[in-house]
Amino acid sequence: MGRKTYKQMTKDEFIDVAERQWVPIVLLGAARPNLTSAIPEDRVHLVLASGSFIDPRIVEANGITYSGVVGGMDIYRYDGKDVDKGYPFNKDHYIVIQHPTKDEVLLLAGPIKDDEHWLNKLPELDPKIEILEFKGTVIEPNGD
């Protein structure tokens, strides 16, 4: 069994993601949750998130069951220690959970490592995926 570790973020930091009802979105710059500020900017290559505040889910990961799940976030970062192994990128997955007693707080369980943690390249994205650079401001796909 794994152990539970949690970070926190405000519900406002995730509202633009949750409004899309589980449709993935890329988060850039100021649209990223504050917790990513602990990672040097030159190491964060991609942040993908999806979720919804409607109808929270129950999710199992690495032998742990999480209830109140309202989203997920993948942070793709460069890790120089793994370059020689052929895996310059690490994907850290976080499960976004409603706080049991504080309505305006979300818990992030993770990072959860799975078989996609060590990567030799970043994932290919749908060219139509929305990109959010500032909270509430969407960059249209392909500059359209």
C-alpha positions in Angstrom: 0.0 0.0 0.0 1.1 3.5 -0.8 1.0 6.4 1.7 -1.2 9.4 1.3 0.5 12.8 0.9 -1.5 16.0 0.2 -0.8 19.5 -1.0 -3.5 22.2 -0.9 -4.8 24.7 -3.4 -7.8 27.0 -3.4 -10.9 26.1 -5.4 -10.5 29.4 -7.3 -7.1 28.0 -8.7 -9.0 25.1 -10.3 -12.3 26.8 -11.4 -11.3 27.4 -15.0 -10.4 23.7 -15.3 -13.6 22.4 -13.6 -15.8 24.6 -15.8 -14.7 22.5 -18.8 -16.3 19.3 -17.4 -13.4 16.9 -17.7 -12.1 18.3 -21.0 -8.3 18.5 -20.6 -6.7 22.0 -20.8 -3.1 23.1 -20.8 -2.1 25.5 -18.0 0.7 28.0 -18.6 2.3 30.8 -16.5 -0.2 32.5 -14.1 -2.9 29.9 -14.9 -0.9 27.2 -13.1 -1.7 26.4 -9.5 0.6 28.1 -7.0 2.1 24.8 -5.9 3.9 24.6 -9.2 5.9 27.7 -8.3 8.1 25.4 -6.1 9.4 23.8 -9.3 11.9 26.0 -11.3 10.2 27.4 -14.4 12.8 26.0 -16.8 12.0 22.5 -15.6 8.2 22.6 -16.0 7.5 21.8 -19.6 3.7 21.1 -19.5 0.8 21.1 -17.1 -2.4 19.3 -18.1 -5.5 19.3 -16.0 -9.1 18.3 -16.2 -12.0 18.0 -13.8 -15.5 19.1 -12.7 -17.0 20.1 -9.4 -20.2 18.3 -10.4 -20.6 14.7 -9.2 -17.3 13.9 -7.5 -15.8 10.5 -8.2 -14.1 7.7 -6.3 -10.7 6.8 -7.8 -8.2 4.0 -6.8 -4.5 4.6 -7.5 -1.5 2.5 -6.2 -3.7 0.6 -3.7 -5.3 3.8 -2.2 -9.0 4.7 -2.7 -9.8 8.4 -2.9 -13.3 9.8 -2.6 -14.5 13.3 -3.5 -12.3 13.4 -6.6 -13.0 16.5 -8.7 -10.1 16.4 -11.1 -6.6 15.4 -12.0 -3.4 17.2 -13.0 -0.3 16.0 -14.7 2.9 18.1 -14.3 5.6 17.2 -16.9 9.0 18.3 -15.8 12.6 17.9 -16.9 14.8 15.8 -14.7 18.5 15.9 -15.5 19.1 12.8 -13.3 17.2 10.6 -15.7 18.7 11.8 -19.0 21.4 9.1 -19.0 18.7 6.5 -18.6 16.9 7.8 -21.7 14.0 9.5 -19.7 14.6 13.3 -19.6 10.9 13.9 -18.5 9.0 12.9 -15.4 5.2 13.0 -15.2 3.9 13.7 -11.7 0.2 13.0 -11.5 -2.0 14.6 -8.8 -5.6 13.6 -7.9 -7.6 16.7 -7.0 -10.0 16.1 -4.1 -12.6 18.2 -2.3 -11.5 19.1 1.2 -13.8 17.2 3.6 -14.5 20.3 5.8 -13.3 23.4 3.9 -15.4 24.2 0.9 -12.9 26.6 -0.7 -9.9 24.3 -0.4 -8.9 21.4 -2.6 -6.4 18.7 -1.7 -3.9 17.3 -4.2 -2.9 13.7 -3.6 0.5 12.9 -5.1 2.7 12.9 -6.9 1.4 9.5 -7.9 4.0 7.6 -10.0 2.7 5.1 -12.5 4.1 3.4 -15.6 4.1 6.8 -17.3 6.2 8.6 -14.8 9.5 8.2 -16.7 9.2 9.5 -20.3 11.6 9.9 -23.2 9.4 12.6 -24.8 6.4 14.8 -23.9 3.0 13.6 -25.0 1.6 14.7 -28.3 -1.4 17.0 -27.7 -4.5 17.5 -29.8 -3.9 20.7 -31.7 -7.3 21.9 -30.7 -6.6 21.7 -26.9 -7.4 24.9 -25.1 -4.4 26.7 -23.5 -5.0 28.9 -20.4 -2.1 31.3 -19.7 -3.8 33.7 -17.2 -6.7 32.8 -15.0 -9.8 33.2 -17.0 -8.1 33.9 -20.4 -8.0 31.3 -23.1 -5.5 31.2 -25.9 -7.2 29.9 -29.0 -5.7 26.7 -30.4 -3.4 27.4 -33.4 -3.7 31.1 -32.8 -7.2 31.2 -34.4 
